């Protein structure tokens, strides 16, 4: 039986196991941003011996903000797992795949990944090279829009180009703000909604965690799962 699983690192970082393929998404960052969590040295050491993080096939970074991407940690991981492919929208490594077009596609073993350039949330980040993706494995589709601007028409267009979404990995403002909830219900309606970019308890100085917990109840009978702890695992 084909299994699909997600395991959390910190912030928006996750490892997706889809069939036999393991994809790390925004999983390596080490700069502490106020109000959010990062991959601390202790967490990094624990990841090194955790079975869910062994033998990555692909490291994908939606963008290169320091709360999503660390060149240092990525380089260290590639020293240990040199077979892993790296894809991101800015040049850092000699053998990486660099996203540059509005739409791109990658076939990796039994997985197909469709990439789309999407606007980053916030007018101040309008020029940031930022990509979301849909990962498809044997008809099972996972949406990862990164830090996409809330209710962006570019995301609605991307979704219209593909089939139904089984699981969506979204930043918490998509459920804490009404226009985000409306967009999910109108354009995505996934079978499972995974909410990320939530700080761990000691870092939650702005109350994002209780706000997300409260807002999850507003999503009706949708299967909403809040990704709140390091190494939290969810079957999809």
Secondary structure, 3 states (H helix, E strand, C coil): CCCEEEEECCCCCEEEEECCEEEEECCECCCCCCCCCCCCHHHHHHHHCCHHHCCCCEEECCCCCCCCECHHHHHHHHHHCCCCEEEECCCCCCCCEECCCCEEEEEECCEEEEEEECCECCHHHCCCCCEEEEEEECCEEEEECCCECCCCHHHHHHHHCCCCCCEEEEECHHHHCHHHHHHHHHHHCCCEEEEECCCCHHHCCCCHHHHHHHHHHHHCCCEEEECCCCCCEEEC
